[in-house]
Amino acid sequence: MSNYRITKNNHNRGMAAVMSLVLPGVGQVYTGRWVWALFFFIFTPGFWLGTGGMLGWVFHIWSAWHAWKSCK
């Protein structure tokens, strides 16, 4: 038996988090949360560019955390 937690809809939490860590919003697409995906697709690069990298990492980490949590 695997130690990986698989949700009811067969989404792997770790996979969703890694996908959003690589490209914010992709984990939300994977879990079917399209509105959140659009939010992270737009705001994460905006904060990276708009603040010179000061707040972009916050949205990047938040995106990964949100994708991980949305697989419950």
C-alpha atoms as a printed R data frame, in Angstrom:
   type eleno elety resid chain resno       x      y       z
1  ATOM     1    CA   MET     A     1   0.000  0.000   0.000
2  ATOM     2    CA   SER     A     2   1.291  3.436  -0.902
3  ATOM     3    CA   ASN     A     3   1.894  6.236   1.583
4  ATOM     4    CA   TYR     A     4   0.584  8.791  -0.887
5  ATOM     5    CA   ARG     A     5  -2.859 10.141  -0.145
6  ATOM     6    CA   ILE     A     6  -5.216  9.926  -3.095
7  ATOM     7    CA   THR     A     7  -8.431 11.919  -2.897
8  ATOM     8    CA   LYS     A     8 -11.899 10.785  -3.894
9  ATOM     9    CA   ASN     A     9 -11.479 12.311  -7.339
10 ATOM    10    CA   ASN     A    10  -8.028 10.695  -7.778
11 ATOM    11    CA   HIS     A    11  -6.054 13.921  -7.422
12 ATOM    12    CA   ASN     A    12  -2.697 13.572  -5.744
13 ATOM    13    CA   ARG     A    13  -2.073 16.393  -3.244
14 ATOM    14    CA   GLY     A    14   1.673 16.367  -3.723
15 ATOM    15    CA   MET     A    15   1.392 16.465  -7.490
16 ATOM    16    CA   ALA     A    16  -0.989 19.443  -7.328
17 ATOM    17    CA   ALA     A    17   1.370 21.341  -5.013
18 ATOM    18    CA   VAL     A    18   4.453 20.663  -7.148
19 ATOM    19    CA   MET     A    19   2.606 21.656 -10.303
20 ATOM    20    CA   SER     A    20   1.632 24.986  -8.734
21 ATOM    21    CA   LEU     A    21   5.113 25.486  -7.357
22 ATOM    22    CA   VAL     A    22   6.556 25.129 -10.849
23 ATOM    23    CA   LEU     A    23   3.890 27.308 -12.490
24 ATOM    24    CA   PRO     A    24   1.346 28.969 -10.181
25 ATOM    25    CA   GLY     A    25  -2.203 28.088 -11.166
26 ATOM    26    CA   VAL     A    26  -1.478 24.769 -12.858
27 ATOM    27    CA   GLY     A    27  -2.218 22.838  -9.655
28 ATOM    28    CA   GLN     A    28  -5.583 24.566  -9.466
29 ATOM    29    CA   VAL     A    29  -6.322 23.527 -13.051
30 ATOM    30    CA   TYR     A    30  -5.367 19.968 -12.078
31 ATOM    31    CA   THR     A    31  -7.854 20.026  -9.181
32 ATOM    32    CA   GLY     A    32 -10.584 21.678 -11.255
33 ATOM    33    CA   ARG     A    33 -10.565 25.081  -9.548
34 ATOM    34    CA   TRP     A    34 -10.581 27.236 -12.669
35 ATOM    35    CA   VAL     A    35 -11.352 30.584 -11.030
36 ATOM    36    CA   TRP     A    36  -8.477 30.179  -8.589
37 ATOM    37    CA   ALA     A    37  -6.233 29.088 -11.452
38 ATOM    38    CA   LEU     A    38  -7.035 32.280 -13.335
39 ATOM    39    CA   PHE     A    39  -6.397 34.296 -10.160
40 ATOM    40    CA   PHE     A    40  -2.930 32.785  -9.694
41 ATOM    41    CA   PHE     A    41  -2.110 32.963 -13.424
42 ATOM    42    CA   ILE     A    42  -2.750 36.722 -13.350
43 ATOM    43    CA   PHE     A    43  -1.691 37.905  -9.907
44 ATOM    44    CA   THR     A    44   1.483 35.891  -9.318
45 ATOM    45    CA   PRO     A    45   3.400 37.301 -12.314
46 ATOM    46    CA   GLY     A    46   1.910 40.709 -11.544
47 ATOM    47    CA   PHE     A    47   3.340 40.660  -8.059
48 ATOM    48    CA   TRP     A    48   6.700 39.296  -9.265
49 ATOM    49    CA   LEU     A    49   7.015 42.137 -11.753
50 ATOM    50    CA   GLY     A    50   5.165 44.858  -9.881
51 ATOM    51    CA   THR     A    51   7.132 44.565  -6.657
52 ATOM    52    CA   GLY     A    52  10.487 43.658  -8.158
53 ATOM    53    CA   GLY     A    53  10.319 40.154  -6.686
54 ATOM    54    CA   MET     A    54   9.539 41.258  -3.141
55 ATOM    55    CA   LEU     A    55   6.019 39.763  -2.960
56 ATOM    56    CA   GLY     A    56   5.978 37.390  -5.917
57 ATOM    57    CA   TRP     A    57   7.321 34.513  -3.844
58 ATOM    58    CA   VAL     A    58   4.401 34.910  -1.398
59 ATOM    59    CA   PHE     A    59   1.867 34.283  -4.160
60 ATOM    60    CA   HIS     A    60   4.026 31.483  -5.543
61 ATOM    61    CA   ILE     A    61   4.043 29.631  -2.204
62 ATOM    62    CA   TRP     A    62   0.370 30.449  -1.580
63 ATOM    63    CA   SER     A    63  -0.528 28.921  -4.937
64 ATOM    64    CA   ALA     A    64   1.246 25.665  -4.083
65 ATOM    65    CA   TRP     A    65  -0.303 25.546  -0.615
66 ATOM    66    CA   HIS     A    66  -3.769 26.273  -2.009
67 ATOM    67    CA   ALA     A    67  -3.460 23.502  -4.621
68 ATOM    68    CA   TRP     A    68  -2.319 21.059  -1.926
69 ATOM    69    CA   LYS     A    69  -5.161 22.025   0.400
70 ATOM    70    CA   SER     A    70  -7.847 21.948  -2.297
71 ATOM    71    CA   CYS     A    71  -7.254 18.218  -2.818
72 ATOM    72    CA   LYS     A    72  -8.756 17.308   0.582
